[in-house]
Amino acid sequence: MSIWTDKIVDLESKGLSLVAIAEFIGMTPAAVSELKQGRTKEPRFTSATKLLALHVEHCGTSGPSSRSQDGDPPEATAKVITPKPKPPKTGGAKARVPEKEAA
């Protein structure tokens, strides 16, 4: 499930129809259905913003849905990604060692 599917399913569970959701966010009901089914991956920015606002208004949160695929709360399934340190650069221009002067 995508984040958008979760948001639409949450709104439907609060009693909103696809038609009502579509009217609020400026999409057709068919387009909202495509988004819900995952056939459309991402809505346009303005539609996404309105969908998130509608979700906050009716469900009280804009964060991850309260459901996850395995039933765990969202904080239990979150992954922390830390960047790996970059190895030191090797090669390239080498420093010149000055030659000893003749005595």
C-alpha angles and dihedrals in degrees: 000000000000126000088252093053089052092050093050093046090049091051091048089051087056090056103264118136125220087250092055092046091048093050092050096048097038100247132116118259088244091055091050089050090051089050091048092050092049095245089119109049102197134012122222116276096258092048092047091050092050092046091053091048091050090049092051091048095051104026101029100234141071094192127090117322116266088244130072129186093258096039097253120134112260095253090058092056099043116116122214112217118197121187117249115240113255116244116244115270116258132188123019121102114359123216113253118237111218115242119241115257118242113250 
